[in-house]
């Protein structure tokens, strides 16, 4: 039997991948750079959101094994990633 946290994380990643593939197919169907760019820009919200939620689920699953200090280090690392990704 799979762990409920692992199942949740994997399911979220499958949904995220499905959104990415659907967006790629939509870009091909639209066939114009300006419209494809709009679709691509919309995906900019999906990636970081999935990262945050998946990590939060994983941390919740490991909360009994990690100290608060380690959780803060992980949170700080995620914050740095998001600043690096989203900073213009």
N, C-alpha and C positions, 0 to 999 in steps of 0.2 A: 504494500500500500504506500502511495506517495504522500509525502509531507504536504499539508495544506498550504504552507507558505511557498514551497517550490511549485506546486500546481498553480497557485495564483500568479506567481512571477512568470512562469512559462506561458500561461494563458494570456497575460497582458502583452508579452512579447509577440505571441502569435497574432493577436489583434493589431498590434503596432505594425508588424510585417505585412499584414493584409491591407492595412491603410496605405502603406508605402507602395505596394504593388498596384493597388487600385489607383493611386495618384499617378503612377507612371503610365498606366493604361489610359487614364483620362488625358494626360499630356499628349500622348500619341493621337488620341481621338480628336482633341482640339486642334492640333496641327499648327498652332501659331505660337511664336516665342513669347509674346506678351501674355497670352492666356496661360501658357505653361509656367511662366514665371509666377503668376498669381497662385497657381496650384502649389508650386514649390515653396513659395513663401508661407503658405498655410501650414505646410509640413514643419516649418521651423518651430511651431508650437507643440507639435506632437512629440518630437524627440526628447526635449528637456522634460516634458511632463511625464513621459514614460520612464525616463531615467529616475526622476524624483520618486514616483510612486513605486517603481520596482525596488529601488533601494530602501524605501521606507518599509515595504513588506519584508524584505530580507532582514533588515535591522530588527523589526518586530519579532521575526522568527528566531533571531539570535540574541534577543535582549537578555535572556537569562545567562548567556555565556560571555557577554561583553561588559566591561566596566563603563561607567559614564565617561571616563576620560577617552577611551577608545572610540566610543560613539561620537564624541565631540570632534575627534580627529577625522573620522569618516565624514561627518557633516561639514567640517571645514574643507575637506577635499572636494566634496560635491559642490560647495559654494564656489570654490576656485574654478572648477570646471564650467559651471554655469556662467560665471563672470567672463571667462575666456571665450565661451561660445556666443553669448548674447551681447557682449560689449561691442559697440560700434566704433 
